[in-house]
């Protein structure tokens, strides 16, 4: 050793205590951490199935999620009443019935009226025999967000399918 200090001597300098148990803090996915989108934003959708409205996707797993009312590419736009600071974006998609390749784009617009900026473009292959759930959880540093838009192309290879979104949460 370069310092000439014996390893046991280092242990004597460590400040420590023995405790009976350690409680782990819960992960930051509790409902209290998420923004209440119903209260702070207006939502625009290109279509929706009346049995699966967008409201079901904008809360923490309490409903069936959103489903488009027509086949093909769909867009969901959140227009915030006041500019928002976003630190986390969580999307969850579920497809248990058909095999398909989906692509989504997530964009945001700043409060200053600037151009939209792409956050992510992602493809996912759903398969009823294995890959039925896609969860995307992004840590971001976005200030003064006035609009956040999700565009979903539900089927890239075999024609048109219905777009779905199980959950969209922000903090």
C-alpha positions in Angstrom: 0.0 0.0 0.0 1.3 3.4 -0.9 0.2 5.2 2.3 1.6 2.5 4.6 -1.8 2.3 6.5 -3.0 -1.1 7.4 -6.6 -1.9 6.2 -7.7 -2.6 9.8 -6.8 1.0 10.7 -9.2 2.3 8.1 -12.1 0.4 9.6 -11.5 2.1 13.0 -12.1 5.5 11.4 -15.4 4.6 9.8 -18.4 6.2 11.5 -21.1 3.6 11.7 -23.8 2.2 13.9 -25.7 -1.1 13.9 -29.5 -0.8 13.5 -32.1 -3.5 13.7 -33.6 -2.9 10.2 -33.6 -0.4 7.4 -36.8 0.7 5.7 -36.3 1.4 2.0 -38.0 4.6 0.8 -40.7 3.9 -1.7 -40.0 4.4 -5.4 -41.2 7.7 -6.8 -44.1 6.2 -8.7 -46.8 6.9 -6.1 -49.8 8.7 -7.3 -48.9 11.8 -5.2 -45.8 12.4 -7.4 -47.8 12.6 -10.7 -49.3 15.8 -12.1 -53.1 15.9 -12.1 -53.5 16.4 -15.8 -57.3 16.7 -15.6 -56.8 19.8 -13.5 -53.9 21.6 -15.3 -54.3 20.8 -19.0 -56.7 20.6 -21.9 -56.4 17.5 -24.1 -57.0 17.2 -27.8 -57.3 13.8 -29.5 -57.8 12.9 -33.1 -60.3 10.3 -32.2 -61.4 8.1 -29.3 -63.6 5.1 -28.5 -66.4 6.2 -26.2 -65.8 3.1 -24.0 -62.0 4.0 -23.6 -61.7 7.8 -23.3 -58.4 9.6 -22.9 -59.2 10.4 -19.3 -58.6 6.7 -18.5 -55.0 6.9 -19.6 -54.2 10.2 -17.8 -54.4 8.8 -14.3 -52.4 6.1 -12.6 -53.7 2.8 -13.9 -57.3 3.2 -12.8 -59.0 2.6 -16.1 -58.9 0.7 -19.3 -56.8 3.3 -20.9 -57.5 5.2 -24.2 -58.3 3.6 -27.5 -58.7 5.4 -30.8 -62.1 5.5 -32.5 -60.7 5.0 -36.0 -57.7 3.1 -37.4 -54.4 4.6 -38.3 -52.1 7.3 -36.9 -53.4 9.3 -33.9 -52.3 12.3 -31.9 -52.9 13.2 -28.3 -52.0 16.8 -27.4 -51.8 18.2 -23.8 -52.1 22.0 -23.7 -51.2 23.2 -20.2 -53.1 26.1 -18.6 -49.8 27.4 -17.2 -46.3 26.4 -18.4 -45.1 23.3 -16.7 -41.7 22.1 -15.5 -41.4 18.4 -16.4 -38.9 16.0 -14.9 -40.5 12.6 -15.7 -42.6 11.2 -18.5 -44.1 7.7 -18.3 -45.9 5.9 -21.1 -47.4 2.5 -20.9 -48.8 0.7 -24.0 -50.6 -2.7 -23.8 -51.4 -5.0 -26.7 -52.5 -8.6 -25.9 -54.5 -9.5 -29.1 -52.5 -8.9 -32.3 -48.8 -8.9 -33.3 -47.9 -5.5 -34.6 -45.0 -2.9 -34.8 -45.9 0.4 -33.3 -44.0 3.7 -33.5 -44.6 6.8 -31.3 -43.2 10.3 -31.3 -43.2 12.6 -28.3 -42.7 16.3 -28.9 -42.9 19.4 -26.7 -43.4 23.2 -27.3 -41.9 25.8 -25.0 -44.0 28.7 -23.6 -42.1 31.3 -25.7 -44.0 30.2 -28.8 -40.9 28.5 -30.3 -40.9 25.5 -32.6 -41.8 22.0 -31.4 -38.9 19.9 -30.3 -38.8 16.1 -30.5 -38.0 14.2 -27.3 -38.1 10.7 -28.5 -39.1 8.5 -31.4 -39.5 4.8 -30.5 -40.6 1.6 -32.1 -41.9 -1.5 -30.4 -42.9 -5.0 -31.5 -45.9 -6.4 -29.7 -46.6 -10.1 -29.7 -49.4 -11.8 -27.8 -47.1 -14.7 -27.1 -44.6 -12.6 -25.2 -44.1 -8.9 -25.6 -47.5 -7.4 -24.6 -46.5 -4.4 -22.6 -44.2 -1.5 -23.5 -43.3 0.9 -20.7 -41.2 4.0 -21.4 -40.1 6.0 -18.4 -38.0 9.1 -19.3 -36.2 11.4 -16.9 -36.2 14.9 -18.5 -35.3 18.5 -17.7 -38.0 20.6 -19.4 -38.9 24.0 -18.3 -41.8 26.2 -19.4 -43.6 23.5 -21.4 -46.8 24.7 -22.9 -47.7 21.8 -25.1 -46.8 18.1 -25.1 -47.8 15.9 -28.0 -47.8 12.1 -28.5 -48.3 10.8 -32.0 -48.9 7.0 -32.3 -48.6 5.0 -35.5 -50.1 1.7 -34.3 -49.0 -0.5 -37.2 -46.0 0.0 -39.4 -46.0 -3.2 -41.4 -49.4 -4.8 -42.1 -51.9 -2.0 -42.5 -53.8 0.0 -40.0 -54.6 -0.9 -36.4 -56.3 0.9 -33.5 -53.9 3.0 -31.5 -54.1 2.5 -27.7 -52.5 4.0 -24.7 -52.8 2.4 -21.2 -51.2 5.2 -19.2 -49.5 8.6 -19.7 -48.1 10.2 -16.5 -46.0 13.3 -15.9 -44.2 14.7 -13.0 
